[in-house]
Amino acid sequence: MTHKVLVAGASGLVGAAVVDRFLDDGWDVVAVSRRKPEVFSNKPFTHLPVDLQDQSASKAAFTGIADVSHVVYAAVYEKPGLVAGWTEEDQMQTNLEMLQNLIEPLSGDDALQHVTLLQGTKAYGIHVHPMRVPARERYPRDEHANFYWLQEDYLKEKTAERGLRYTIFRPQLIVGPNYGVVMNLPPVIGAYAAICKEEGRPFSFPGGTPFVWEAVDTRIVANAIRWAASEPTADGQHYNLTNGEVFEWHDLWPALAEELGVEVGPDEPLSMAEYLPSKADVWDRIVGKHGLRRISMQELLGESHHYADFCFLYGATESPPLAFVSTVKIKQHGFCDVMDTEESFRHWIRVLQERKVLPPRD
């Protein structure tokens, strides 16, 4: 039987990968995003350019869709500057309303079976206090203000009312090829390297103190979501997701430099949130010189330059609390994908170069 999945936030980091993954398995896919997702598959899919913040437009668009068996909710609203907005009430309420604007019109469709929702390490409160190491899904909910809890409580209410299945994923530092999104580092790192090369300066690590962390390739996230869509064990579960290993930015930096064709220099603290926008004219020159897509610096970055400062620990002189999560649970339940983090970053940098978003290495 052919299934139909609706992917909200389809042009984003997880959404585009999910569109590809389900197309690969022969599913009908409805991609919901304001811009059409850039995917690898040549298979057809339906694109609905809907703004989920617009309740009337959402109702008009989704009420008439029939036979949607699965929803993958990968949309998110973030405020300019990103990190400060994580604790603000209007950011939380907007994210709740966006989910409601999608699910309410769809909830009358008897075909609907399963909803996937995304959270992250903020579920364990890492942005407001130290968390237990490793963080495990079985721990009691960390009671702090967070849109995750608003969305989760609403979803549980709707699934109980309708007898639906749901699965919630908590990935760490997702890595993929998308530009202009709120949290993806390869375009930021690539733009920084291109500017260093253009101006004859070394590719110095711009962050703060060394810090061991975890990441997850967007392909693993998409594979896990596809697995949960038809795996009864995943019903009603929360799952952490990582590549299955740790990394440290200083150790990864030479590999990034090699892939981007630049020379590593000594550490030089530099705010990507401030530096990259100030080099918009240099970026335009790079775009013209290498025949890249006509993507402005602002269009390239989205809010990810603010995320880069957060991830690189810009300005930090002491290591923050550790942020390790356990992925034992999902492996015990049957999903065991892993990925080499260095190769993940290299792969997506190459993809961005092939797509003419970033300049070639040589």
Residue frames relative to the residue before (quaternion, step in Angstrom):
aa qw qx qy qz dx dy dz
M 1.0000 0.0000 0.0000 0.0000 0.00 0.00 0.00
T 0.4101 -0.7059 0.5240 0.2427 3.57 -0.94 0.90
H 0.2129 -0.7617 0.6010 0.1152 3.56 -0.88 0.98
K 0.2259 -0.7489 0.6049 0.1491 3.54 -1.26 0.46
V 0.0996 -0.7935 0.5997 0.0292 3.58 -0.77 1.06
L 0.2063 -0.7342 0.6342 0.1269 3.53 -1.07 0.82
V 0.1344 -0.7972 0.5878 0.0314 3.56 -0.71 1.15
A 0.1650 -0.7868 0.5907 0.0693 3.58 -0.54 1.20
G 0.7587 0.2331 -0.2275 0.5641 3.56 -0.83 1.01
A 0.2010 0.8636 -0.4463 0.1208 3.54 1.21 0.66
S 0.6692 0.4822 -0.3209 0.4655 3.61 1.14 -0.36
G 0.5669 0.6330 -0.3631 0.3823 3.56 1.29 -0.11
L 0.7959 -0.3597 0.2342 0.4269 3.49 -1.40 0.00
V 0.7393 0.3498 -0.2041 0.5380 3.58 0.83 -0.97
G 0.6453 0.5793 -0.3312 0.3718 3.56 0.86 -0.97
A 0.6811 0.4850 -0.3014 0.4583 3.60 0.82 -0.93
A 0.6473 0.5106 -0.3194 0.4672 3.58 0.99 -0.79
V 0.6435 0.5188 -0.3156 0.4659 3.57 1.04 -0.76
V 0.6017 0.5459 -0.3549 0.4626 3.60 1.00 -0.77
D 0.6655 0.4995 -0.2950 0.4697 3.58 0.87 -0.96
R 0.6820 0.5191 -0.3011 0.4181 3.58 0.81 -0.99
F 0.7062 0.4434 -0.2747 0.4787 3.57 0.89 -0.87
L 0.5958 0.5439 -0.3618 0.4671 3.60 1.09 -0.61
D 0.6237 0.5571 -0.3329 0.4356 3.57 1.00 -0.82
D 0.7268 0.4098 -0.2303 0.5008 3.58 1.11 -0.67
G 0.6019 -0.6305 0.3374 0.3554 3.57 1.24 0.31
W 0.4155 0.7035 -0.4774 0.3232 3.58 1.21 0.39
D 0.4510 -0.5842 0.5809 0.3433 3.52 -1.34 0.33
V 0.1077 -0.8159 0.5679 0.0134 3.58 -0.83 1.00
V 0.1166 -0.7364 0.6637 0.0603 3.53 -1.04 0.95
A 0.1425 -0.8091 0.5692 0.0333 3.56 -0.50 1.23
V 0.1147 -0.8021 0.5857 0.0189 3.57 -0.61 1.19
S 0.3729 0.6800 -0.5551 0.3005 3.56 -0.58 1.19
R 0.5836 -0.6099 0.4012 0.3558 3.54 -1.14 0.60
R 0.7513 0.1907 -0.1676 0.6092 3.59 1.15 -0.49
K 0.5729 -0.6098 0.4184 0.3533 3.58 -1.09 0.70
P 0.4649 -0.6944 0.4642 0.2934 3.60 -0.84 0.90
E 0.3492 -0.7013 0.5830 0.2152 3.54 -1.16 0.71
V 0.0332 0.8269 -0.5535 0.0936 3.56 -0.36 1.25
F 0.5582 -0.6134 0.4546 0.3248 3.55 -1.32 0.26
S 0.6246 0.5808 -0.3347 0.4006 3.57 1.08 -0.73
N 0.3411 -0.7179 0.5709 0.2060 3.54 -1.22 0.64
K 0.4809 0.6752 -0.4337 0.3531 3.57 1.29 0.00
P 0.5171 -0.6624 0.4407 0.3156 3.61 -1.02 0.71
F 0.0281 0.7636 -0.6451 -0.0053 3.53 -1.24 0.55
T 0.4892 -0.6487 0.4996 0.3004 3.55 -1.28 0.36
H 0.1235 -0.7859 0.6022 0.0675 3.56 -0.90 0.93
L 0.0904 -0.7763 0.6234 0.0253 3.55 -0.89 1.05
P 0.2126 -0.8036 0.5434 0.1174 3.63 -0.41 1.18
V 0.1821 0.8115 -0.5186 0.1984 3.55 0.46 1.28
D 0.3102 -0.7056 0.6064 0.1951 3.56 -1.07 0.82
L 0.3416 -0.7865 0.4801 0.1848 3.58 -0.36 1.23
Q 0.5829 0.5621 -0.3875 0.4407 3.59 1.21 -0.18
D 0.6409 0.4993 -0.3073 0.4956 3.58 1.28 -0.32
Q 0.3169 -0.7957 0.4870 0.1711 3.56 -0.17 1.30
S 0.6716 0.5004 -0.3075 0.4517 3.60 0.87 -0.89
A 0.6677 0.4918 -0.3035 0.4693 3.58 0.90 -0.91
S 0.6416 0.5242 -0.3224 0.4579 3.58 1.01 -0.80
K 0.6533 0.5123 -0.3160 0.4592 3.57 0.91 -0.88
A 0.6626 0.5059 -0.3028 0.4619 3.57 0.93 -0.88
A 0.7020 0.4834 -0.2730 0.4461 3.58 0.94 -0.86
F 0.7894 0.3863 -0.1808 0.4416 3.58 0.84 -0.96
T 0.5497 0.6281 -0.4074 0.3707 3.60 1.12 -0.49
G 0.7415 0.4399 -0.2315 0.4507 3.56 0.99 -0.81
I 0.5376 0.6193 -0.4178 0.3911 3.60 1.22 -0.03
A 0.1362 -0.8063 0.5734 0.0496 3.55 -0.78 1.04
D 0.8413 0.2829 -0.1807 0.4237 3.52 -1.39 0.37
V 0.3503 0.6920 -0.5460 0.3168 3.62 1.04 0.66
S 0.1797 -0.8167 0.5426 0.0794 3.57 -0.51 1.18
H 0.8003 0.1486 -0.0494 0.5788 3.59 1.14 -0.65
V 0.1368 -0.7533 0.6375 0.0857 3.54 -1.17 0.72
V 0.0936 -0.7418 0.6609 0.0651 3.54 -1.02 0.89
Y 0.1426 -0.8141 0.5609 0.0482 3.56 -0.44 1.22
A 0.0856 0.8112 -0.5654 0.1223 3.57 -0.25 1.34
A 0.4428 0.6848 -0.4612 0.3497 3.58 1.23 0.36
V 0.0210 0.7872 -0.6162 0.0117 3.56 -1.19 0.57
Y 0.2367 -0.7283 0.6231 0.1592 3.53 -1.19 0.64
E 0.0090 0.7772 -0.6285 0.0303 3.55 -0.87 1.04
K 0.4357 -0.7010 0.5065 0.2496 3.54 -1.11 0.72
P 0.6395 -0.5115 0.3871 0.4238 3.61 -1.17 0.43
G 0.7526 0.3176 -0.2679 0.5108 3.55 -0.88 0.99
L 0.3195 -0.8325 0.4051 0.2018 3.54 1.42 -0.20
V 0.8233 0.3360 -0.2066 0.4081 3.58 -0.05 -1.32
A 0.6537 0.5263 -0.3297 0.4323 3.61 0.88 -0.88
G 0.6610 0.5414 -0.3018 0.4229 3.57 1.07 -0.72
W 0.5151 0.6789 -0.4116 0.3231 3.59 1.19 -0.34
T 0.7541 0.3514 -0.2076 0.5145 3.60 1.12 -0.48
E 0.5508 0.6340 -0.3839 0.3838 3.60 1.25 0.19
E 0.5681 -0.6685 0.3791 0.2945 3.52 -0.89 1.07
D 0.6730 0.5011 -0.3296 0.4328 3.61 0.86 -0.81
Q 0.5910 0.5468 -0.3676 0.4655 3.59 1.12 -0.57
M 0.6687 0.5057 -0.2940 0.4589 3.58 0.94 -0.90
Q 0.6873 0.4846 -0.2898 0.4570 3.58 0.85 -0.93
T 0.6223 0.5375 -0.3450 0.4525 3.58 1.02 -0.74
N 0.6668 0.4963 -0.3086 0.4624 3.59 0.94 -0.83
L 0.6210 0.5190 -0.3422 0.4775 3.59 1.05 -0.66
E 0.6891 0.4944 -0.2892 0.4439 3.58 0.82 -0.99
M 0.6109 0.5470 -0.3557 0.4484 3.60 1.05 -0.67
L 0.6528 0.4948 -0.3132 0.4805 3.59 0.95 -0.85
Q 0.6544 0.5132 -0.3087 0.4615 3.58 0.93 -0.88
N 0.6532 0.5335 -0.3161 0.4344 3.58 0.98 -0.84
L 0.6667 0.4531 -0.2983 0.5111 3.58 1.23 -0.38
I 0.7369 0.4583 -0.2561 0.4259 3.57 0.69 -1.08
E 0.6264 0.5700 -0.3600 0.3913 3.61 0.90 -0.80
P 0.7022 0.4350 -0.3017 0.4761 3.67 0.76 -0.83
L 0.6894 0.4853 -0.2848 0.4562 3.61 1.09 -0.65
S 0.5842 0.6563 -0.3644 0.3084 3.56 1.10 -0.64
G 0.6235 0.5403 -0.3491 0.4444 3.58 1.22 -0.22
D 0.5605 0.6038 -0.3840 0.4169 3.59 1.28 -0.16
D 0.3852 -0.7589 0.4799 0.2130 3.58 -0.51 1.18
A 0.5805 0.6018 -0.3757 0.3995 3.59 1.21 -0.34
L 0.5666 0.6395 -0.3855 0.3484 3.59 1.12 -0.59
Q 0.1058 -0.8315 0.5453 -0.0036 3.56 -0.75 1.14
H 0.8434 0.0620 0.0690 0.5292 3.57 0.79 -1.02
V 0.1129 -0.7720 0.6239 0.0457 3.55 -1.10 0.83
T 0.1658 -0.7583 0.6241 0.0900 3.56 -0.98 0.93
L 0.0889 -0.7888 0.6080 0.0108 3.55 -0.92 0.97
L 0.2817 -0.7618 0.5623 0.1551 3.57 -1.11 0.72
Q 0.0563 -0.7395 0.6694 0.0424 3.52 -1.15 0.79
G 0.2621 -0.7528 0.5730 0.1906 3.60 -1.04 -0.72
T 0.7613 -0.3830 0.2617 0.4531 3.54 -1.30 -0.16
K 0.5242 0.6162 -0.4263 0.4047 3.61 1.19 -0.29
A 0.5082 0.6317 -0.4259 0.4015 3.59 1.22 -0.27
Y 0.7131 0.4137 -0.2444 0.5105 3.57 1.15 -0.59
G 0.5600 -0.6661 0.3529 0.3438 3.58 1.29 0.28
I 0.3020 0.7992 -0.4893 0.1750 3.60 1.20 0.28
H 0.6651 0.5084 -0.3112 0.4498 3.61 1.12 -0.53
V 0.7543 0.3518 -0.2117 0.5123 3.61 1.25 -0.17
H 0.8014 -0.0282 0.0211 0.5971 3.63 1.20 -0.35
P 0.6326 -0.5045 0.3897 0.4398 3.63 -1.19 0.23
M 0.2247 -0.7759 0.5733 0.1371 3.56 -1.12 0.64
R 0.6204 -0.5349 0.4116 0.3995 3.55 -1.24 0.37
V 0.2004 -0.7826 0.5830 0.0867 3.56 -1.11 0.79
P 0.5141 -0.3680 -0.7636 0.1315 1.46 -1.23 2.15
A 0.5288 -0.5984 0.4869 0.3538 3.55 -1.22 0.44
R 0.1110 -0.8006 0.5880 0.0292 3.56 -0.85 1.00
E 0.5928 -0.6236 0.3923 0.3253 3.53 -1.08 0.79
R 0.6454 0.5548 -0.3258 0.4116 3.60 1.12 -0.58
Y 0.4993 0.6612 -0.4394 0.3471 3.60 1.19 -0.22
P 0.5891 -0.5647 0.4265 0.3900 3.60 -1.13 0.54
R 0.6308 -0.5395 0.3993 0.3894 3.54 -1.16 0.59
D 0.3730 -0.6977 0.5672 0.2287 3.55 -1.00 0.91
E 0.2504 -0.8287 0.4847 0.1253 3.56 -0.26 1.25
H 0.3358 0.6702 -0.5938 0.2922 3.52 -0.12 1.39
A 0.6176 -0.5540 0.3970 0.3925 3.56 -1.19 0.48
N 0.2257 0.7584 -0.5666 0.2299 3.56 -0.66 1.17
F 0.4741 -0.6846 0.4590 0.3096 3.60 -0.87 0.83
Y 0.4866 0.6546 -0.4432 0.3719 3.59 1.20 -0.31
W 0.7009 0.4747 -0.2822 0.4514 3.56 0.84 -0.99
L 0.6168 0.5362 -0.3500 0.4579 3.59 1.03 -0.70
Q 0.6838 0.4718 -0.2847 0.4782 3.58 0.89 -0.91
E 0.6628 0.5192 -0.3141 0.4388 3.58 0.90 -0.91
D 0.6695 0.4947 -0.3108 0.4588 3.59 0.89 -0.88
Y 0.6328 0.5138 -0.3262 0.4787 3.58 1.03 -0.76
L 0.6665 0.5049 -0.3100 0.4525 3.59 0.89 -0.91
K 0.6471 0.5134 -0.3242 0.4610 3.60 0.92 -0.82
E 0.6327 0.5291 -0.3249 0.4628 3.56 1.03 -0.78
K 0.6931 0.4706 -0.2781 0.4699 3.59 0.88 -0.94
T 0.6739 0.4913 -0.3174 0.4513 3.59 0.91 -0.81
A 0.6267 0.5170 -0.3370 0.4758 3.60 1.08 -0.67
E 0.6510 0.5305 -0.2994 0.4530 3.55 1.02 -0.86
R 0.7898 0.3287 -0.1369 0.4994 3.55 0.98 -0.92
G 0.4406 -0.6964 0.4626 0.3270 3.59 1.21 -0.21
L 0.3546 0.7469 -0.4838 0.2869 3.57 1.13 0.66
R 0.3931 -0.6514 0.5852 0.2806 3.52 -1.39 0.20
Y 0.0097 -0.7926 0.6091 0.0266 3.57 -1.20 0.49
T 0.0869 -0.7535 0.6482 0.0669 3.53 -1.35 0.44
I 0.1650 -0.7867 0.5913 0.0651 3.57 -1.01 0.87
F 0.1554 -0.8000 0.5772 0.0524 3.56 -0.84 1.05
R 0.1512 -0.7692 0.6173 0.0660 3.53 -1.20 0.77
P 0.0254 -0.8270 0.5615 -0.0135 3.61 0.16 1.23
Q 0.3608 -0.7077 0.5734 0.2006 3.53 -1.30 0.56
L 0.8617 -0.1200 0.1025 0.4823 3.61 -0.96 0.90
I 0.0529 -0.8401 0.5398 -0.0027 3.59 0.37 1.23
V 0.1512 -0.7928 0.5893 0.0369 3.56 -0.97 0.97
G 0.2308 0.7702 -0.5667 0.1801 3.58 -0.83 1.02
P 0.6838 -0.5449 0.3304 0.3555 3.61 -1.26 -0.20
N 0.5134 0.7079 -0.3960 0.2802 3.59 1.22 -0.18
Y 0.1821 -0.7636 0.6098 0.1086 3.55 -1.03 0.83
G 0.7688 0.3635 -0.2615 0.4565 3.55 -1.26 0.38
V 0.5430 0.6019 -0.4023 0.4254 3.58 1.22 0.41
V 0.6578 -0.5632 0.3395 0.3671 3.57 -1.25 0.18
M 0.8271 0.0804 -0.0028 0.5563 3.62 1.03 -0.66
N 0.4775 0.6148 -0.5205 0.3509 3.58 0.01 1.30
L 0.3328 -0.8268 0.4323 0.1369 3.55 -0.61 1.17
P 0.5703 0.6192 -0.4213 0.3375 3.71 0.87 -0.58
P 0.6670 0.4692 -0.3490 0.4617 3.70 0.83 -0.67
V 0.6284 0.5310 -0.3321 0.4613 3.60 1.06 -0.71
I 0.6751 0.4829 -0.2865 0.4785 3.57 0.86 -0.99
G 0.6670 0.5168 -0.3015 0.4440 3.57 0.98 -0.85
A 0.6524 0.4978 -0.3128 0.4783 3.58 0.99 -0.80
Y 0.6342 0.5269 -0.3246 0.4635 3.59 0.98 -0.83
A 0.6632 0.5005 -0.3047 0.4656 3.60 0.93 -0.89
A 0.6518 0.5229 -0.3187 0.4475 3.59 0.96 -0.85
I 0.6599 0.4944 -0.3051 0.4765 3.58 1.01 -0.79
C 0.6085 0.5387 -0.3483 0.4672 3.59 1.04 -0.77
K 0.6771 0.4943 -0.2883 0.4627 3.57 0.89 -0.95
E 0.6603 0.5198 -0.3065 0.4469 3.58 0.92 -0.91
E 0.7608 0.3709 -0.1936 0.4961 3.57 0.99 -0.81
G 0.4966 -0.7001 0.4077 0.3115 3.59 1.26 0.14
R 0.5186 0.6120 -0.4353 0.4087 3.56 1.08 0.65
P 0.5680 -0.6098 0.4163 0.3636 3.61 -1.11 0.52
F 0.4930 -0.6329 0.5233 0.2872 3.53 -1.30 0.54
S 0.0066 0.8396 -0.5394 0.0637 3.54 0.28 1.30
F 0.5035 -0.6099 0.4994 0.3536 3.56 -1.11 0.62
P 0.2824 -0.8269 0.4681 0.1314 3.59 -0.59 1.13
G 0.5929 0.6295 -0.3482 0.3618 3.57 1.24 -0.07
G 0.6575 -0.5245 0.3957 0.3689 3.50 -1.31 -0.43
T 0.8565 -0.1117 0.0994 0.4940 3.52 -1.07 -0.82
P 0.6030 -0.5542 0.4162 0.3949 3.63 -1.13 0.52
F 0.0094 0.8002 -0.5944 0.0787 3.54 -1.03 0.86
V 0.2707 -0.7597 0.5727 0.1467 3.58 -0.78 1.05
W 0.0128 0.8164 -0.5702 0.0908 3.55 -0.80 1.09
E 0.3603 -0.6891 0.5749 0.2548 3.54 -1.37 -0.17
A 0.1008 -0.7691 0.6275 0.0675 3.56 -1.24 0.50
V 0.1614 -0.7643 0.6087 0.1389 3.56 -1.32 0.11
D 0.4371 -0.6842 0.5258 0.2538 3.54 -0.97 0.92
T 0.5495 -0.6434 0.4191 0.3294 3.57 -0.97 0.84
R 0.5826 0.5720 -0.3775 0.4371 3.60 1.17 -0.42
I 0.6210 0.5180 -0.3439 0.4772 3.59 1.07 -0.66
V 0.6357 0.5236 -0.3334 0.4590 3.58 0.94 -0.85
A 0.6716 0.4929 -0.2998 0.4649 3.59 0.89 -0.92
N 0.6478 0.5138 -0.3213 0.4617 3.60 0.97 -0.80
A 0.6492 0.5147 -0.3161 0.4622 3.57 1.00 -0.82
I 0.6471 0.5137 -0.3168 0.4658 3.58 0.98 -0.82
R 0.6437 0.5026 -0.3219 0.4790 3.59 0.99 -0.80
W 0.6281 0.5386 -0.3291 0.4551 3.60 0.98 -0.83
A 0.6963 0.4872 -0.2793 0.4470 3.59 0.83 -1.00
A 0.5746 0.6250 -0.3778 0.3693 3.59 1.10 -0.64
S 0.8121 0.1911 -0.0863 0.5445 3.59 1.07 -0.66
E 0.5712 0.5784 -0.3785 0.4427 3.58 1.26 0.39
P 0.3768 -0.7610 0.4772 0.2264 3.64 -0.35 1.17
T 0.5897 0.5918 -0.3706 0.4058 3.60 1.07 -0.66
A 0.6770 0.5188 -0.2855 0.4370 3.58 1.12 -0.67
D 0.4693 0.6987 -0.4417 0.3106 3.59 1.22 -0.20
G 0.8534 0.1181 -0.1148 0.4946 3.55 -0.89 1.02
Q 0.5635 0.6359 -0.3615 0.3840 3.58 1.24 0.23
H 0.2810 -0.6740 0.6486 0.2146 3.51 -1.43 0.40
Y 0.0351 -0.8051 0.5920 0.0068 3.59 -1.00 0.82
N 0.3339 -0.6728 0.6240 0.2155 3.54 -1.05 0.87
L 0.0924 -0.7895 0.6049 0.0465 3.58 -1.18 0.62
T 0.1373 0.7460 -0.6454 0.0897 3.56 -0.96 0.96
N 0.6531 -0.4902 0.3945 0.4213 3.56 -1.34 -0.01
G 0.5416 -0.6321 0.3948 0.3888 3.58 1.23 -0.33
E 0.7414 0.2693 -0.2019 0.5806 3.58 1.27 0.29
V 0.4199 -0.6716 0.5401 0.2846 3.56 -1.32 0.12
F 0.0943 -0.7768 0.6175 0.0801 3.56 -1.31 0.23
E 0.2143 -0.7363 0.6219 0.1588 3.54 -1.35 0.26
W 0.5691 -0.6605 0.3644 0.3272 3.58 -0.79 1.04
H 0.6586 0.5171 -0.3282 0.4373 3.60 0.88 -0.83
D 0.6678 0.4825 -0.2998 0.4810 3.59 1.08 -0.67
L 0.6686 0.4950 -0.2909 0.4726 3.58 1.14 -0.62
W 0.5582 0.6828 -0.3664 0.2966 3.57 1.10 -0.78
P 0.6552 0.5070 -0.3456 0.4408 3.69 0.86 -0.75
A 0.6329 0.5208 -0.3370 0.4633 3.61 1.03 -0.70
L 0.6345 0.5127 -0.3246 0.4787 3.58 1.02 -0.78
A 0.6411 0.5299 -0.3180 0.4551 3.57 0.98 -0.88
E 0.6490 0.5198 -0.3183 0.4553 3.58 0.95 -0.87
E 0.6825 0.4919 -0.2893 0.4566 3.58 0.89 -0.91
L 0.7362 0.4150 -0.2135 0.4901 3.56 1.10 -0.71
G 0.4617 -0.7282 0.4152 0.2901 3.59 1.29 0.00
V 0.5615 0.5687 -0.4028 0.4462 3.57 1.01 0.83
E 0.4589 -0.6739 0.5110 0.2723 3.55 -1.31 0.34
V 0.4413 -0.6897 0.5105 0.2627 3.57 -0.94 0.92
G 0.1327 -0.7761 0.6114 0.0788 3.54 -1.04 0.82
P 0.6893 -0.4355 0.3420 0.4671 3.59 -1.24 -0.05
D 0.6583 -0.5102 0.3691 0.4125 3.57 -1.16 0.56
E 0.0376 0.7783 -0.6252 0.0432 3.54 -1.06 0.83
P 0.3266 -0.7663 0.5136 0.2058 3.62 -0.16 1.21
L 0.1400 0.7799 -0.5834 0.1785 3.53 -0.74 1.13
S 0.3503 -0.7436 0.5309 0.2062 3.57 -0.74 1.01
M 0.3634 -0.7305 0.5378 0.2123 3.58 -0.62 1.11
A 0.6139 0.5697 -0.3445 0.4242 3.58 1.09 -0.69
E 0.7262 0.3829 -0.2285 0.5233 3.58 1.13 -0.61
Y 0.6971 0.5202 -0.2842 0.4033 3.55 0.86 -1.00
L 0.7086 0.4885 -0.2974 0.4133 3.59 0.68 -1.02
P 0.6569 0.4802 -0.3455 0.4675 3.67 0.84 -0.73
S 0.6441 0.5286 -0.3313 0.4426 3.60 1.07 -0.63
K 0.7027 0.4254 -0.2505 0.5123 3.59 1.27 -0.32
A 0.2312 0.8118 -0.5092 0.1682 3.59 1.15 0.51
D 0.6543 0.5078 -0.3224 0.4584 3.60 1.01 -0.76
V 0.6249 0.5170 -0.3384 0.4771 3.60 1.05 -0.71
W 0.6349 0.5243 -0.3258 0.4646 3.57 0.98 -0.80
D 0.6350 0.5223 -0.3335 0.4612 3.60 0.93 -0.81
R 0.6416 0.5180 -0.3186 0.4676 3.56 1.04 -0.76
I 0.6342 0.5225 -0.3142 0.4754 3.58 1.04 -0.80
V 0.6276 0.5412 -0.3272 0.4540 3.57 0.96 -0.86
G 0.6906 0.4774 -0.2756 0.4682 3.57 0.88 -0.93
K 0.6576 0.5359 -0.3094 0.4296 3.58 0.91 -0.92
H 0.7901 0.3248 -0.1540 0.4965 3.57 0.92 -0.91
G 0.4590 -0.7043 0.4420 0.3129 3.60 1.23 0.09
L 0.2705 0.7793 -0.5171 0.2284 3.56 1.01 0.82
R 0.6709 -0.4370 0.3864 0.4580 3.53 -1.32 0.07
R 0.4777 -0.6705 0.4851 0.2948 3.57 -1.07 0.69
I 0.2188 0.7600 -0.5601 0.2467 3.51 0.39 1.35
S 0.3497 -0.7439 0.5282 0.2129 3.58 -0.65 1.06
M 0.6743 -0.4737 0.3641 0.4339 3.55 -1.26 0.26
Q 0.6570 0.5115 -0.3151 0.4555 3.58 0.90 -0.87
E 0.6660 0.4916 -0.3001 0.4740 3.59 0.96 -0.86
L 0.6356 0.5424 -0.3262 0.4420 3.58 1.04 -0.70
L 0.7623 0.4505 -0.2090 0.4151 3.54 0.81 -1.08
G 0.1654 -0.7451 0.6169 0.1921 3.59 0.78 -0.92
E 0.6919 -0.3768 0.3107 0.5317 3.57 -0.57 -1.20
S 0.4054 0.7737 -0.4250 0.2374 3.57 1.32 0.08
H 0.5695 0.5741 -0.4018 0.4297 3.62 1.18 -0.31
H 0.6110 0.5089 -0.3457 0.4981 3.58 1.17 -0.52
Y 0.6297 0.5270 -0.3227 0.4709 3.56 1.05 -0.77
A 0.6119 0.5582 -0.3489 0.4385 3.59 1.06 -0.74
D 0.6391 0.5149 -0.3301 0.4664 3.60 0.93 -0.82
F 0.6410 0.5195 -0.3110 0.4717 3.57 1.03 -0.84
C 0.7187 0.4602 -0.2564 0.4538 3.59 0.84 -0.99
F 0.7087 0.4473 -0.2572 0.4812 3.58 1.03 -0.78
L 0.3691 -0.7437 0.4693 0.3009 3.59 1.32 -0.15
Y 0.0866 0.8228 -0.5539 0.0936 3.55 0.94 0.88
G 0.8184 0.2340 -0.1991 0.4856 3.56 -0.87 0.99
A 0.5767 0.6054 -0.3828 0.3929 3.59 1.23 -0.21
T 0.1821 -0.7800 0.5915 0.0922 3.55 -0.99 0.86
E 0.7351 0.2661 -0.1907 0.5937 3.55 1.32 -0.19
S 0.5387 -0.6262 0.4496 0.3400 3.57 -1.06 0.71
P 0.3986 -0.7075 0.5272 0.2504 3.58 -0.93 0.85
P 0.7000 -0.4194 0.3248 0.4781 3.61 -1.20 0.02
L 0.5579 -0.6180 0.4403 0.3360 3.57 -1.09 0.69
A 0.1705 -0.7875 0.5886 0.0657 3.55 -1.15 0.70
F 0.2489 0.7698 -0.5416 0.2281 3.57 0.61 1.15
V 0.1349 -0.7782 0.6089 0.0731 3.55 -1.03 0.83
S 0.4392 -0.6772 0.5258 0.2685 3.55 -1.15 0.62
T 0.1391 -0.7743 0.6105 0.0915 3.57 -1.05 0.81
V 0.2723 0.7825 -0.5121 0.2264 3.57 1.20 0.50
K 0.6506 0.5662 -0.3370 0.3776 3.59 0.83 -0.95
I 0.7143 0.4457 -0.2860 0.4575 3.60 0.71 -1.00
K 0.6174 0.5252 -0.3486 0.4706 3.61 1.11 -0.59
Q 0.6448 0.5066 -0.3217 0.4734 3.59 0.98 -0.76
H 0.6889 0.4701 -0.2758 0.4778 3.58 1.12 -0.64
G 0.7091 -0.5260 0.2393 0.4040 3.57 1.26 0.07
F 0.6518 0.4595 -0.3331 0.5031 3.62 1.23 -0.07
C 0.0031 -0.8611 0.5017 -0.0823 3.56 -0.38 1.27
D 0.2784 0.7785 -0.5225 0.2085 3.64 1.12 0.44
V 0.0103 -0.7698 0.6382 0.0015 3.56 -1.10 0.79
M 0.1365 -0.7931 0.5914 0.0509 3.56 -1.25 0.37
D 0.4460 -0.6346 0.5643 0.2828 3.55 -1.21 0.69
T 0.4098 -0.7521 0.4570 0.2401 3.60 -0.48 1.17
E 0.6299 0.5239 -0.3426 0.4598 3.59 0.98 -0.76
E 0.6807 0.4759 -0.2964 0.4716 3.58 0.89 -0.88
S 0.5840 0.5724 -0.3675 0.4430 3.58 1.11 -0.60
F 0.6785 0.4674 -0.2899 0.4869 3.59 0.84 -0.96
R 0.6430 0.5232 -0.3287 0.4526 3.60 0.92 -0.88
H 0.6525 0.5398 -0.3145 0.4289 3.57 0.88 -0.96
W 0.7375 0.4252 -0.2550 0.4586 3.57 0.74 -1.00
I 0.5693 0.5459 -0.3872 0.4775 3.60 1.15 -0.42
R 0.6539 0.5047 -0.3132 0.4686 3.57 0.97 -0.85
V 0.6291 0.5267 -0.3343 0.4638 3.58 1.00 -0.76
L 0.6609 0.4964 -0.3068 0.4718 3.59 0.92 -0.84
Q 0.6286 0.5076 -0.3302 0.4880 3.58 1.11 -0.62
E 0.6630 0.5029 -0.3007 0.4660 3.59 0.94 -0.87
R 0.6897 0.4578 -0.2703 0.4916 3.58 1.10 -0.67
K 0.4091 -0.7402 0.4334 0.3112 3.56 1.36 0.03
V 0.3552 0.6812 -0.5317 0.3565 3.51 1.00 0.98
L 0.7562 0.1859 -0.1056 0.6184 3.56 1.12 -0.77
P 0.5564 -0.6097 0.4357 0.3589 3.61 -1.12 0.55
P 0.5935 -0.5788 0.4118 0.3784 3.60 -1.16 0.49
R 0.6659 -0.5298 0.3489 0.3927 3.56 -1.24 0.47
D 0.7652 0.3599 -0.1967 0.4963 3.61 0.84 -0.90
